[in-house]
């Protein structure tokens, strides 16, 4: 979960209001004080923290909660709306031909971000190309080439050319068939004169439609000065924030855009090329407060299912809703889940499962779950096709043989079979549902309880 410490702290603060029908000024003061502490620890700029907390206090005391709304849900809604306003709108990025220039200091994650963005555009049906112009950092060309290969997108760079401006010019010509050009520039440890001159020259050559500043979330409030300097140099229309999965200080980078009037475009949430998402203020804050983000979840599910079906042309997930649910089906489901990204991120997107539920689990709970899935795959690799299709027919002697063949133990094999039986029962429940039943279930999800609702699609809408 991005900014996990901040999210956990905010949720804990709001939970102190649980069960109260009305809220006193003392309650509000306690909540605001804790929110201030949480945001300051996340490195949000002090002035912004004070403005936010003043707005929350004023609204919590002056506004009458809607009939039937608990004190906690009333304050939760106010905190949600004010924090969405704090982080601002998302950068507008049309799904059409364009050139994007990436700028930032050395180590900010520009090269990785270029490949991630290219992968994202490719999944939206466009043909992107990454142009690597960094001749300053050793290994920049090799890293960019490898990352573009992982993203399966076009790439141009020239390790024998010393002039980054010439590389940019040649790159545009060599990748003329691409619809989206992402130009990665060099960085330095500080915004020095030679870097400024270089970026300005590259900008003149590529004439970008969008200049994005790449900021490492761990930089905290120093991001503010970076944002201002780069904005003065080339003009910044948007920000891509990287490494949000590994820092508690990301609030500084998130709110640095306030310095330039820019907006946030992308979030980097992991090391894999697929660990990128478009910034959606509503969904991001909704996840932070433990209310889920069904819009982002739906995108990941659809993408994972498409990729799994592309690899397994004879498998249609809808078939499970019609006939029997086999271990082969279960393996395909597990494969699709793996493609959705880390389980803790997926859990955070599910209303009612992320947030406070995740707070109660051990830190390694999701790692254990992923390890369990890997063990199940090893076990299934040691089964015959007949056993995979008819798991209920597996007897004690077969359990012993499968455990021996997979290098696991019999308990693991039985655990897999029990997991299959549980999933099979759940599938059969869905098979028995009519349209009215499904609609009722979705309405319950959207209602959420405890202010849950459909994060990313307006959790209170």
VENKAJO-V670107 format. One record per run of one state. SS is the DSSP state (helix for helix, strand for strand, loop for the rest). FROM is the first residue (numbers start at 1). LEN is the number of residues. If there is no record, write none. Layout:
SS_FROM_LEN ; SS_FROM_LEN
This chain:
loop_1_3 ; helix_4_12 ; loop_16_9 ; helix_25_17 ; loop_42_4 ; helix_46_17 ; loop_63_8 ; helix_71_17 ; loop_88_2 ; strand_90_1 ; loop_91_7 ; strand_98_6 ; loop_104_6 ; helix_110_14 ; loop_124_4 ; strand_128_5 ; loop_133_7 ; helix_140_12 ; loop_152_2 ; strand_154_3 ; loop_157_7 ; helix_164_11 ; loop_175_5 ; strand_180_5 ; loop_185_8 ; helix_193_14 ; loop_207_3 ; strand_210_7 ; helix_217_3 ; loop_220_2 ; helix_222_13 ; loop_235_3 ; strand_238_5 ; loop_243_7 ; helix_250_11 ; loop_261_2 ; strand_263_6 ; loop_269_7 ; strand_276_3 ; loop_279_2 ; helix_281_8 ; loop_289_5 ; helix_294_18 ; loop_312_5 ; helix_317_5 ; loop_322_5 ; helix_327_13 ; loop_340_3 ; helix_343_6 ; loop_349_7 ; helix_356_4 ; loop_360_5 ; helix_365_17 ; loop_382_3 ; helix_385_5 ; loop_390_1 ; helix_391_3 ; loop_394_2 ; helix_396_11 ; loop_407_3 ; helix_410_22 ; loop_432_3 ; helix_435_13 ; loop_448_14
